[in-house]
């Protein structure tokens, strides 16, 4: 299976997470519990499947600096997404600030993962 095909399932899960996130946002506050939990579970599944695919892809290969840096940035984005999402749902911090962080982290992780797949398919930065 080629590298791009290995990221089909994580990509689909990412799109489902995005779709449920938009739906959740459009449904307004207080958040619909079912939609919120589906969104969280799909997001967690996307992270787990992506990490497994990346591990399988990198197992037995020479360590390169650029993918490692990209993984670190992606990991920080995931933490920011989970944290800001939790804070928005709990109403603990300013909602608009958390929403802005959530949106920026989403855009950044999309770019970082696209660049990561590009690098891992044999291209160089």
C-alpha positions as CSV (number, residue, x, y, z in Angstrom):
1,X,0.0,0.0,0.0
2,X,1.5,3.4,-0.9
3,X,1.9,6.2,1.5
4,X,-1.0,8.3,0.4
5,X,-3.4,5.3,0.7
6,X,-2.3,4.7,4.3
7,X,-3.6,8.1,5.2
8,X,-7.0,7.6,3.6
9,X,-8.7,6.5,6.9
10,X,-7.1,9.2,9.0
11,X,-8.1,11.7,6.3
12,X,-11.7,10.5,6.3
13,X,-11.8,10.6,10.1
14,X,-10.4,14.1,10.0
15,X,-13.2,15.2,7.6
16,X,-15.8,13.5,9.8
17,X,-14.4,15.3,12.9
18,X,-14.6,18.6,11.0
19,X,-18.1,17.9,9.8
20,X,-19.4,17.1,13.3
21,X,-17.5,20.1,14.7
22,X,-19.2,22.4,12.2
23,X,-22.6,20.8,12.9
24,X,-21.9,21.1,16.7
25,X,-21.0,24.8,16.3
26,X,-24.1,25.5,14.2
27,X,-26.4,23.8,16.8
28,X,-25.4,26.4,19.3
29,X,-24.8,26.4,23.0
30,X,-25.5,24.5,25.2
31,X,-23.9,21.9,23.0
32,X,-25.9,18.8,22.0
33,X,-24.4,16.0,24.1
34,X,-24.6,13.4,21.5
35,X,-23.0,15.5,18.7
36,X,-20.3,16.7,21.1
37,X,-19.4,13.1,22.2
38,X,-19.4,11.9,18.6
39,X,-17.1,14.8,17.6
40,X,-14.7,14.0,20.5
41,X,-14.6,10.3,19.8
42,X,-14.0,10.7,16.1
43,X,-11.3,13.2,16.8
44,X,-9.6,10.8,19.3
45,X,-9.9,8.0,16.8
46,X,-8.4,10.1,14.1
47,X,-5.4,10.9,16.3
48,X,-4.9,7.3,17.3
49,X,-5.2,6.0,13.7
50,X,-2.9,8.7,12.4
51,X,-0.2,7.9,15.1
52,X,-0.4,4.2,14.3
53,X,-0.1,4.9,10.5
54,X,2.9,7.2,11.1
55,X,4.5,4.7,13.4
56,X,4.1,1.9,10.8
57,X,5.4,4.1,8.1
58,X,8.5,5.2,10.0
59,X,9.3,1.8,11.6
60,X,12.7,0.7,10.4
61,X,13.5,3.9,8.5
62,X,16.2,6.4,9.1
63,X,15.2,9.2,11.4
64,X,14.8,12.5,9.6
65,X,14.7,15.9,11.3
66,X,11.9,17.5,9.3
67,X,9.2,14.8,9.9
68,X,10.1,14.9,13.6
69,X,9.6,18.7,13.8
70,X,6.3,18.3,11.9
71,X,5.1,15.6,14.3
72,X,5.9,17.8,17.3
73,X,4.0,20.8,15.8
74,X,1.1,18.5,15.0
75,X,1.1,17.1,18.5
76,X,1.0,20.6,20.0
77,X,-1.9,21.4,17.7
78,X,-3.8,18.3,18.9
79,X,-3.2,19.3,22.5
80,X,-4.5,22.8,21.6
81,X,-7.5,21.4,19.9
82,X,-8.5,19.1,22.7
83,X,-7.8,21.7,25.4
84,X,-9.7,24.5,23.6
85,X,-12.6,22.2,22.8
86,X,-12.9,21.1,26.4
87,X,-12.7,24.7,27.6
88,X,-15.4,25.8,25.2
89,X,-17.7,23.0,26.3
90,X,-17.1,23.6,30.0
91,X,-17.4,27.4,29.7
92,X,-14.3,27.8,31.9
93,X,-12.4,30.3,29.8
94,X,-13.4,33.1,27.4
95,X,-15.4,31.3,24.6
96,X,-14.2,33.6,21.8
97,X,-10.5,33.2,22.8
98,X,-10.9,29.4,22.9
99,X,-12.8,29.3,19.6
100,X,-10.0,31.4,18.0
101,X,-7.3,29.0,19.4
102,X,-9.4,26.0,18.1
103,X,-9.7,27.5,14.6
104,X,-6.0,28.4,14.4
105,X,-4.9,25.0,15.6
106,X,-7.2,23.3,13.1
107,X,-5.8,25.3,10.2
108,X,-2.2,24.8,11.4
109,X,-2.6,21.0,11.8
110,X,-4.2,20.7,8.4
111,X,-1.2,22.4,6.8
112,X,1.3,20.5,9.0
113,X,-0.2,17.1,8.1
114,X,-0.4,17.9,4.4
115,X,3.3,18.9,4.5
116,X,4.1,15.7,6.6
117,X,2.4,13.5,4.0
118,X,4.3,15.4,1.2
119,X,7.6,14.8,3.0
120,X,6.9,11.2,3.8
121,X,6.0,10.4,0.2
122,X,9.7,11.0,-0.7
123,X,9.8,14.7,-1.4
124,X,12.2,16.9,0.5
125,X,11.6,20.3,2.1
